[in-house]
Amino acid sequence: MKTAILAGCRTPFVRSGIDFADLSAIELGKVAVKDALTRSGLRGEQVDHLVYGTVVHDTRAPNIAREVGLAVLPKTVPAVTVSRACASANQAITDGVHLIELGLADVVVAGGAESLSHIPITVSTRLSKSLVSASKGKTLGQKLSAFRPVRPKDLLPVQPAIAEFSTGESMGQAAERMAKLNGISRQAQDDWALRSHRLAAAGTEDGRLTAEISVVYVPPSFSKVVDRDNGIRTDSTPEKLGMLSPVFDRKFGSVTAGNASPLTDGASALVLINAEKARAEGLEPLGYVRSWAWTALDPESQLLQGPAYAAPLALDRAGLGMADIGLMEMHEAFAAQVLSNLQALDSREFAQRELGRSAAVGHPDLDRINVMGGSLAIGHPFGATGGRLTVTLLNEMARRDVQFGLITVCAAGGMGFAMVVERRG
């Protein structure tokens, strides 16, 4: 039983702390899910399940999917939140496909949202224990005595970090290490970043990117209207990128704020449907899910190299080779990560050593990869990016009359994802 992607959209992806500073991931998710359903032509009563992804959970509302669903879908629609780092929306999509292929649902809404303007701030372990102990005290004296072990340093909030729990290494440090191990130069990283901004600017100017965007009217006055991504640098130049200092290895490094994706707020959503039901009802899907693959590698190795392992597996499951792929969308966490993965895919030695294959997997020509830029320019709301990649790719496949497309995503924990989509099921 094949799954069709009937419709999809996303909010603008905006740099955190600016246009969406007062909007939660739940509020952004409501916009995307409501618009995706509108674009599909279906009614909320036809939705069997909502699967939604996020990474930085709001402790007050840990099941973001249910909160979004309660606002825009019938209250009888079950909803579940999934989390697989930067591939959370991809996880939501594949979970939705599973529900349909097992015959447990006909229509599933999937996607994800992230508000990195609203990162929960935690406290020290000692203060946390004291607070819990104080809450159990029955008298004022008991409550106050709970804080005796607390020292001034314990009152400082714990700064959030985008880092591996198992190794303590940040994503940027991992990208820096990959750049060194794979010989990815600063120039090559800056060139890819510049390419991303220029292509995203062109895609915005000609309307291809804005066509997939759900306009957001920002409360409480709703006078502010956000209808495009705000991280795309139309004035970016090689000279400006070259002036930026390395962030993670200040003396010998090459990863800068210019060749890394920014912290971003945004949401995405797709409507998945049983392909037979779509045909019976005369619906015209954006495309179909052909195959996918999840992989994982040692986080202490090349943390963001997962796509190089996942892509060949997804292609095998689709019964295709890289030569069949007309367009490719690769998540751009860092330029160093993109270039390292493309290098690995193009390497016979990597194929033999890591994949047990006799020949390199290869990749499409560069003019068919991220043809409207990528996360470096558009932005990267962790839980939402996978949905954007899917919608962006399918829309462009239709414009170019491409049959097969490939999506790849790297994710924290050394995980990788790849999905093959097709337009003619």
C-alpha positions in Angstrom: 0.0 0.0 0.0 1.7 3.2 -1.2 1.6 6.5 0.6 1.0 9.8 -1.2 2.0 13.2 -0.1 -1.1 15.3 -0.9 0.0 18.7 0.3 2.5 20.5 2.4 3.7 23.9 3.6 5.7 25.7 6.2 5.9 28.9 8.1 8.6 31.4 7.2 11.9 30.3 8.9 13.1 33.2 10.9 16.1 33.8 13.0 15.4 33.3 16.7 14.6 36.2 18.9 13.2 38.4 16.1 9.9 38.1 14.3 8.6 35.0 16.2 10.2 35.8 19.5 6.8 35.8 21.2 5.4 32.7 19.4 5.8 29.2 20.8 6.4 26.1 18.7 2.8 25.1 19.4 1.6 28.4 17.9 3.8 28.0 14.9 2.7 24.4 14.5 -1.0 25.5 14.4 -0.3 27.8 11.5 1.5 25.1 9.4 -1.0 22.3 10.1 -4.0 24.4 9.4 -2.6 25.7 6.1 -1.4 22.2 5.0 -4.9 20.8 5.6 -6.4 23.8 3.6 -4.0 23.2 0.7 -5.0 19.5 0.7 -8.7 20.2 0.2 -9.5 17.7 3.0 -11.5 18.4 6.1 -10.3 17.9 9.6 -12.8 15.1 10.1 -11.0 13.1 7.5 -7.7 13.1 9.4 -7.0 9.8 11.3 -3.8 10.8 13.1 -1.4 13.7 13.8 2.3 12.9 14.2 4.4 15.9 15.0 8.1 16.4 15.8 10.1 18.8 18.0 13.5 18.8 19.7 13.4 21.4 22.5 10.3 20.3 24.4 8.2 22.8 26.4 8.1 21.1 29.8 4.6 22.5 30.3 3.3 20.9 27.1 5.5 17.9 26.3 3.1 16.5 23.7 3.2 19.4 21.2 1.3 17.3 18.7 -1.8 17.1 20.9 -1.7 20.8 21.7 -1.5 21.6 18.0 -4.2 19.1 17.1 -6.6 20.3 19.8 -6.4 23.8 18.2 -6.9 23.0 14.5 -8.3 19.4 14.2 -11.3 17.6 15.7 -10.6 16.7 19.3 -11.1 13.1 18.5 -7.9 12.9 16.3 -5.1 11.1 18.2 -1.8 12.9 18.3 1.7 11.9 19.2 5.0 13.8 19.4 8.2 12.3 18.1 11.8 13.5 18.5 14.9 12.5 16.5 17.0 15.6 16.7 17.2 17.4 13.4 15.3 14.7 11.6 12.3 14.9 13.9 9.9 15.9 11.1 11.3 13.1 8.9 10.5 10.7 11.8 7.0 12.1 11.9 6.6 11.5 8.2 7.9 7.9 8.2 5.7 7.1 11.3 2.7 8.5 9.3 3.7 6.3 6.3 3.8 3.3 8.6 0.3 4.0 9.9 -1.0 4.2 6.3 0.9 1.2 5.0 -0.3 -1.0 7.9 -3.9 0.0 7.1 -4.3 1.8 10.5 -5.0 5.2 8.9 -6.0 6.7 5.5 -5.0 10.3 6.2 -2.1 11.4 8.5 -0.9 14.9 9.1 2.9 15.0 9.9 5.6 17.6 10.4 7.3 19.5 13.2 7.9 22.8 14.8 10.7 24.5 16.8 11.0 27.7 18.7 14.6 28.3 19.6 13.5 31.7 21.0 11.9 29.7 23.8 14.6 27.3 25.2 13.9 26.1 28.7 16.4 27.3 31.2 17.3 24.7 33.8 18.9 25.1 37.3 21.7 23.3 39.0 21.1 19.8 40.4 21.6 21.0 44.0 19.1 23.8 43.6 16.6 21.5 41.9 16.8 19.0 44.7 16.3 21.7 47.3 13.3 23.1 45.4 11.7 19.6 45.4 12.5 19.1 49.1 11.1 22.5 50.0 7.8 21.8 48.1 7.3 18.8 50.5 8.0 20.9 53.7 4.9 21.4 55.8 6.2 24.4 57.8 8.1 27.5 56.9 11.1 26.2 58.8 11.1 22.9 56.9 10.9 24.7 53.6 13.7 27.1 54.4 16.0 24.3 55.8 15.8 22.6 52.4 18.0 25.4 51.0 20.9 25.0 53.4 23.0 23.0 51.0 22.6 25.6 48.3 25.7 27.8 47.5 25.7 31.1 45.5 27.1 29.3 42.4 24.1 27.0 42.5 21.7 29.9 41.8 23.2 30.5 38.4 21.0 29.1 35.5 22.5 26.2 33.5 23.3 27.5 30.1 21.7 25.4 27.3 24.0 23.9 24.8 23.6 22.2 21.4 25.9 19.3 22.3 26.1 15.6 22.5 25.0 14.2 25.9 27.3 11.2 25.4 30.5 13.1 24.4 29.9 16.7 25.4 30.9 17.8 21.9 28.9 20.5 20.3 27.6 20.2 16.8 30.0 23.0 15.7 32.9 21.2 17.2 32.0 18.1 15.4 31.7 20.0 12.1 35.1 21.5 12.7 36.6 18.1 13.3 35.0 16.7 10.2 36.4 19.6 8.1 39.9 18.8 9.4 39.6 15.0 8.9 38.2 15.4 5.4 40.4 18.2 4.2 37.4 20.6 3.7 38.9 24.1 3.3 37.6 27.3 4.7 37.2 28.6 1.1 35.1 25.6 0.1 32.8 26.1 3.1 32.4 29.8 2.4 31.7 29.1 -1.3 29.0 26.6 -0.4 27.5 29.1 2.1 27.5 31.9 -0.5 25.9 29.5 -3.0 23.1 28.7 -0.5 22.3 32.4 0.1 22.3 33.3 -3.6 20.1 30.4 -4.6 17.7 31.0 -1.7 17.5 34.7 -2.6 16.7 33.8 -6.2 14.1 31.2 -5.1 12.5 33.9 -2.9 12.6 36.6 -5.6 10.9 34.4 -8.2 8.3 33.0 -5.8 9.3 29.4 -5.7 10.2 29.4 -2.0 7.4 31.8 -0.9 4.9 29.5 -2.6 5.4 26.9 0.1 5.2 29.4 2.9 2.2 30.0 5.2 1.9 33.7 6.0 2.0 34.4 9.8 0.1 37.3 11.3 2.0 37.9 14.6 -0.2 38.4 17.7 -1.3 40.2 19.7 -2.0 43.0 17.3 -1.7 40.9 14.2 -0.4 43.9 12.3 3.1 42.4 11.8 2.9 40.1 8.8 5.8 37.6 8.2 5.7 36.0 4.7 9.3 35.1 4.0 12.5 33.7 5.5 14.6 36.4 7.2 18.0 34.7 7.3 18.8 34.9 3.6 21.6 37.3 3.0 21.1 39.0 -0.4 24.2 41.1 0.2 26.5 38.2 1.1 29.9 38.2 -0.6 33.1 36.2 -0.5 34.8 39.1 1.2 32.2 39.4 4.0 32.2 35.7 4.6 36.0 35.7 4.7 36.1 38.3 7.4 34.3 36.2 9.9 36.3 34.5 12.6 36.2 30.8 13.4 33.8 30.0 16.3 34.8 26.6 17.6 38.5 26.6 17.0 39.5 30.2 17.1 43.2 29.6 16.2 43.1 26.8 13.5 39.4 26.5 12.7 37.3 27.1 9.6 33.7 26.8 10.8 32.2 30.3 11.2 28.8 31.8 11.8 28.7 32.4 8.0 29.1 28.8 7.0 26.8 27.3 9.7 23.0 27.3 9.9 21.5 29.9 12.3 19.3 29.3 15.3 15.8 29.5 13.8 12.1 29.4 14.6 9.5 27.8 12.3 7.1 24.9 11.6 6.2 22.6 8.7 3.3 20.2 8.0 2.4 17.6 5.3 -0.8 15.7 4.6 -0.2 12.0 3.9 -2.9 9.8 2.3 -3.4 6.3 1.2 -2.5 6.5 -2.5 -5.4 4.2 -3.5 -7.8 6.5 -1.6 -6.3 9.5 -3.3 -6.8 8.0 -6.7 -10.4 6.9 -5.9 -11.3 10.5 -4.9 -9.5 12.0 -7.9 -6.9 13.8 -5.8 -3.6 14.9 -7.3 -0.7 14.4 -4.8 2.5 16.2 -4.8 4.3 12.9 -4.9 4.7 9.5 -3.3 7.0 8.0 -0.7 9.1 5.3 -2.4 11.6 4.3 0.3 13.6 5.6 3.3 16.4 4.5 5.6 17.7 5.4 9.1 21.3 4.8 10.0 23.6 5.6 12.9 27.3 5.8 13.6 29.6 6.3 16.6 29.0 9.9 17.8 32.7 10.1 18.6 33.5 9.5 14.9 32.2 11.7 12.1 29.0 12.8 13.9 27.2 14.4 11.0 28.2 11.8 8.3 25.0 9.8 8.6 23.6 10.8 5.1 26.5 9.0 3.4 25.3 5.8 5.0 21.6 6.3 4.7 21.4 7.4 1.1 22.7 4.2 -0.6 20.4 2.1 1.7 17.4 4.2 0.7 18.3 3.9 -3.0 18.7 0.1 -2.7 15.3 -0.1 -1.1 13.8 2.0 -3.9 15.5 -0.2 -6.5 17.3 2.8 -7.9 20.8 4.1 -8.3 22.1 7.7 -7.8 21.9 8.2 -11.5 18.1 8.0 -11.3 17.9 10.9 -8.9 16.9 14.1 -10.7 17.0 16.4 -7.7 18.4 16.2 -4.2 17.7 18.1 -1.0 20.5 17.8 1.6 20.1 19.4 5.0 22.8 22.0 5.5 23.6 22.0 9.2 27.1 23.2 8.3 28.9 23.7 5.0 31.6 21.3 6.3 29.0 18.6 6.9 27.5 18.9 3.4 30.9 18.8 1.7 32.1 15.9 3.9 29.0 13.9 3.0 29.3 14.7 -0.8 32.9 13.7 -0.6 32.1 10.4 1.0 29.4 9.6 -1.5 31.8 10.3 -4.3 34.6 8.2 -2.8 35.3 4.6 -3.9 37.5 4.1 -0.8 34.7 5.2 1.5 32.3 2.8 -0.3 34.6 -0.1 0.1 35.7 0.6 3.7 32.4 1.7 5.2 29.7 0.4 3.0 31.1 -2.9 1.7 30.5 -1.7 -1.9 32.9 -2.0 -4.8 32.1 1.4 -6.3 31.3 4.9 -5.1 27.7 5.7 -4.5 28.0 9.1 -6.2 25.7 12.0 -6.1 23.8 14.2 -8.6 25.6 17.1 -10.3 25.8 20.1 -8.0 23.4 22.0 -10.1 20.7 19.5 -9.0 21.4 19.7 -5.3 19.7 22.2 -3.1 18.7 24.2 -6.1 17.0 26.9 -4.0 19.7 27.0 -1.3 19.4 25.2 2.0 19.4 25.5 5.7 22.5 27.7 5.8 20.5 30.5 4.3 16.8 29.5 4.8 17.4 28.5 8.5 17.0 25.4 10.6 14.2 25.0 13.2 15.3 21.6 14.3 11.9 19.9 14.5 10.6 21.5 11.2 13.4 21.2 8.7 12.6 17.7 7.5 9.1 18.8 6.4 10.6 21.8 4.6 13.1 19.6 2.7 10.3 17.3 1.6 7.9 20.1 0.4 10.6 22.1 -1.3 11.9 19.1 -3.2 8.4 17.9 -4.3 7.4 21.3 -5.5 10.6 21.7 -7.5 10.3 18.2 -9.0 6.9 19.2 -10.3 8.3 22.4 -11.9 11.1 20.5 -13.6 9.1 17.3 -14.3 11.5 15.2 -12.4 10.4 11.6 -11.5 12.7 10.8 -8.5 14.1 12.9 -5.7 16.3 12.2 -2.7 16.2 13.9 0.7 19.1 13.5 3.3 19.4 14.7 6.8 22.1 14.4 9.4 21.1 14.4 13.1 22.5 14.5 16.6 23.7 11.2 18.0 25.4 10.3 14.8 22.2 9.5 13.0 21.4 9.8 9.3 18.2 9.8 7.2 17.4 9.4 3.5 14.2 9.2 1.7 13.4 8.7 -2.0 10.2 10.3 -3.3 8.6 10.0 -6.7 6.1 12.0 -8.6 4.4 9.3 -10.7 3.3 6.5 -8.4 
